């Protein structure tokens, strides 16, 4: 794009993306990982995150969320967190361990 960048090829764990409602929804039975829609990262200076209506979803490189701590205090497996639209509170998705994964192990 002219501004920002697209991210594709991510997988959701603990939830799925609903392309008709454009938001995070519960996983279907026996569905561990689902493909995430393309995410458009658009830089906005001094942006304030919304108080409700989004889940701040972490992105990890692999399914193993553990890693060594880097100088930033984050795991070396952690990439960034992105806001995903949802109609449920953040704690709902945190309890389910919802995260985006760059590469599956199988």
C-alpha positions as CSV (number, residue, x, y, z in Angstrom):
1,X,0.0,0.0,0.0
2,X,1.0,3.7,-0.2
3,X,1.1,3.8,3.6
4,X,1.8,1.1,6.2
5,X,2.1,-2.5,5.4
6,X,0.1,-5.7,5.0
7,X,0.6,-8.8,7.1
8,X,-0.7,-12.1,5.9
9,X,-0.1,-15.7,6.7
10,X,-0.8,-15.5,10.4
11,X,-2.8,-18.2,12.3
12,X,-5.2,-17.6,15.2
13,X,-5.2,-19.8,18.2
14,X,-8.1,-19.8,20.7
15,X,-10.5,-18.0,18.4
16,X,-11.3,-17.4,14.7
17,X,-11.9,-14.5,12.4
18,X,-15.4,-14.0,11.1
19,X,-15.2,-12.5,7.7
20,X,-18.9,-11.5,7.6
21,X,-18.9,-9.8,11.0
22,X,-15.3,-8.5,10.7
23,X,-14.5,-9.5,14.3
24,X,-13.0,-12.1,16.5
25,X,-15.4,-15.0,17.4
26,X,-15.3,-18.3,19.2
27,X,-13.5,-21.2,17.5
28,X,-15.5,-24.0,16.0
29,X,-15.4,-27.4,17.7
30,X,-12.1,-29.3,17.2
31,X,-10.6,-26.3,15.4
32,X,-7.3,-25.5,17.0
33,X,-5.8,-23.0,14.5
34,X,-7.5,-20.9,11.8
35,X,-6.1,-18.5,9.2
36,X,-6.3,-14.8,10.0
37,X,-7.4,-12.3,7.5
38,X,-4.9,-9.8,6.1
39,X,-4.0,-7.1,8.6
40,X,-3.2,-3.6,7.4
41,X,-0.8,-1.9,9.8
42,X,-1.2,1.9,9.4
43,X,1.0,4.2,11.5
44,X,-0.9,7.0,13.2
45,X,1.1,9.5,15.4
46,X,0.0,9.9,19.0
47,X,-3.0,7.5,18.6
48,X,-5.0,6.6,21.7
49,X,-6.2,3.0,21.7
50,X,-10.0,2.5,22.1
51,X,-11.2,1.6,25.6
52,X,-13.6,-1.1,24.3
53,X,-14.4,-3.0,21.1
54,X,-10.9,-4.4,20.5
55,X,-8.7,-7.2,21.8
56,X,-5.0,-6.4,22.0
57,X,-3.8,-9.7,20.5
58,X,-0.1,-10.8,20.9
59,X,1.8,-12.2,17.9
60,X,4.3,-14.9,18.5
61,X,6.8,-16.4,16.1
62,X,6.1,-20.0,17.0
63,X,3.5,-22.0,19.0
64,X,6.0,-22.2,21.9
65,X,5.2,-18.9,23.6
66,X,8.2,-19.3,26.0
67,X,11.5,-17.9,25.0
68,X,14.4,-16.2,26.7
69,X,13.8,-12.7,28.0
70,X,15.4,-10.0,25.9
71,X,16.6,-6.6,27.1
72,X,13.1,-5.2,26.4
73,X,11.6,-7.5,29.0
74,X,9.6,-9.5,26.4
75,X,10.1,-13.1,25.2
76,X,12.3,-13.4,22.1
77,X,9.4,-15.4,20.6
78,X,7.1,-12.3,21.0
79,X,6.7,-10.0,18.0
80,X,4.1,-7.3,18.6
81,X,0.5,-6.9,19.7
82,X,-2.3,-5.8,17.3
83,X,-5.8,-4.6,17.9
84,X,-8.5,-7.0,16.6
85,X,-12.2,-5.9,16.6
86,X,-14.5,-7.9,19.0
87,X,-17.7,-7.6,20.8
88,X,-16.4,-9.3,23.9
89,X,-14.2,-7.9,26.7
90,X,-10.4,-8.5,26.6
91,X,-10.5,-10.8,29.5
92,X,-12.7,-13.2,27.5
93,X,-9.9,-13.8,25.0
94,X,-7.1,-13.7,27.5
95,X,-8.7,-16.6,29.4
96,X,-8.8,-18.6,26.1
97,X,-5.1,-17.8,25.4
98,X,-6.0,-16.2,22.1
99,X,-2.9,-15.2,20.1
100,X,-1.7,-14.9,16.5
101,X,1.1,-17.3,15.4
102,X,3.5,-16.7,12.6
103,X,4.4,-20.4,12.0
104,X,2.8,-23.6,13.0
105,X,5.0,-26.5,14.1
106,X,3.5,-29.1,11.8
